[in-house]
Amino acid sequence: MPVFRSRHQADLLTVLFLHPDDDHTTTDLAARLGIPLTTAHRELSRLEAAGLLTGRQVGRARLLRANTGHRAFAPLARLLLVTFGPHVVITEEFTGLPRVSTVVLYGSWAARYDGVDGPAPADVDVLVVGTPQRADVYAAAERAEARLSIPVNPVVRSPARWTAGDDPLIATIQTGPHLVLQDNDDHTPDHNDQANSTG
């Protein structure tokens, strides 16, 4: 089976297999993922020929989606989730942001990742602990959205509120399914951090 031949193909499979009810054109996928159109067409043709994708013609457009009836669909979707799914993308885009100590993935995506049954998530929830510039956080969210083709909702809290345990949202996150993607214990806010705290 022609899977994981390249990062481009892995990104295409991730979008298609983690959103199996959505139709996509080759042009749309290439634009969303920043893949050359000829490369996207070649990789998608291979996947369709292998039966991993189904296609239908609507006017001049060919619409593609994951073939959920293929025997490899379920295990491949799971493999894509744990190798190229949201936690990988969020880690790449959010960790390392200035003045951030902790990044946590929570909500429905974390629950699915943890094996909790439920509907396909409609978005990705990210907790950012620290005192970052909001523009940096929103830029990271926009980059992640472009790669995942799903809304990314960042929430910022100060380190003090993360450790105090008296914030209802944080209490919900800490007692429910969540993935800690970054955790720098050495972040100690200074007076400027306190002045610029966003939560």
N, C-alpha and C positions, 0 to 999 in steps of 0.2 A: 504494500500500500504506500502511495506517495505522500507520506506525512512527515512533517518536521524536516523538510528538505532545506529550509532556510528560515530566517526570522520573518521574512515577508509572508511566507506561507503559514507560519505559526500565527501571525497576527490575523491573517485572513480567516483561518480556522477558528480562532478565538471569537471573533465577531460573529461568525456564522453559527458555531456550535453552542455558544452561550446565549444566543438570541434566536433559537430555532424557529420561532413563529414569524420572524421578519424576513421579508424579501429584499434583496439588494441587487443592484446592477453592478457590473464590473467597474463602470466609471465612478459610481458612488463609493464603492469600496476603495478604489485606488486613491480617490481624493481624500477620503476620511483618514486613511492610514499613511498617506504620503508615499505611496508606492507607484513607480512608473506604470502607466497604463498597459504597456506591452507585457511587463512582468506579471501584473495582476491577471491579465487575460490568460497567460500561459499557465500560471499556477492553478487558477480556477478551472481551466479546461482539464487539467490533469485530475483534479479532485472530482469533477463531474464524471469523467470517464471511468474513474474507479468506483463510482456509485456513492461516494460520500456526500455529494450534493445533488439536488434535483433542480432542473431548470424548466422554465416555461416562457413562451414568447407572448408578449403583450405589445401589440403594435410593432414598433421597431426595436423595442427594448427587450432584452432577455433577463428575466428575474431569477435569481438563484437563492436557494436556502439550504440549510442542512437537511440531509435525508434521515429523518428520525426513525425510519424503518430499517435502516442498515444495522446489521448485528454489532457493528463497532461503535454505533452512535453513543450509547450510554457510557462505556468505559473511556472512549476518546473525549467526550465532553468533560468527564471527571478529571482526566489527565490534563486537559487544557485549563480547567479551573485551578488546579493546584500548581501548574507550571507557568502559565501565561495569563492567569486570571487577574481580577482586580487587585489582589494583595500584592502581586508582583509589580503592576503598573503604579499603584499608589506608593509603594516603597521607592520606586525609581524616581517618581515626581515630587514626593513630599519630604522624604528623609534627606537631611543635609540642608534644609532651609535654615537661614540664619535665625538665631534666637528661638529655636525649637528644641525641646527636650524629649518629647514623646509624641509618637504618631500611632493612632489606634484605629483600626477598621472595625466597625460595629454595625448593628442593624441586620437587615435581612441577608445581605451577602455573607456576613460573618456566620449567621445561623446556617445557611446552606453549606458553607465551607466546613462547619462543625458537624455536619450530618443531620441537622434538624430538617425534617420534611416541611415543605411549603411551596407556594407559588414562586415562579421566577422573579427575582428582585427587579423593581422598577428603577432603582437608583443605588448609589453607593454612598454610605455615610462614613465620614472621616472626622475623628477628633484630633485636633492639633493642640498640644500642650506647650505653652511658651508665650513669648511676647513678640511674635513676628510682625512684620509689616503686612497688613491685610492684602495689599496688592500682590505680594509674593505668594500668599496662600491661594488667592483667587486665580492667579496665573497658573499655579500648579494644578488646580482643579480643572481649569480649561484644557490644559495639556492632557490630563488623564481622561477627561470626557472625550476628547478627540480620538484617543487611542482605543477606548472601551466602547464608544458609541452608546453611552448611558450616562445620565446626569450624575455628577459627583458633588455631594453636599458637604463642604467643610464647616466645622464648628471649632472655634478657638476658645480655649480656657487657659487661665494662668496656672503656673505650677502650684501655687498655694491652693487653688480650688481643687486641683487634681488630687492633692494629697489630703486635703481636709476631710473629704468624704461627705460634705453637707450640701453638695450640689445634686439636685434630683436627677439630672441627665447623667452625670458621672456615676452616681449610684446605680442607675439602670444599666449603664454600660459595663460596670465592673462586676455586676451580678449576672449578666447575660452573656451570650456568646460574643467574643471579641478576639481580635488578633492584635497584639502589640507589635508594630512593625519597626519602631525605633524607641529606644529607652535609654537616654543618657542621664544617669543619676548625678553627674557632676554639674548640672545646670543649677546655678544659684543666682536668682535674680538680684541685680544691683538696684540702686535707687532709680536709674533710668529705666530699667525693666519695669519696676513698679509703676512708674509714671506713665509708661506706654502700654500697660497691660490692657488687653482687649476683652478680658472676661473675668 
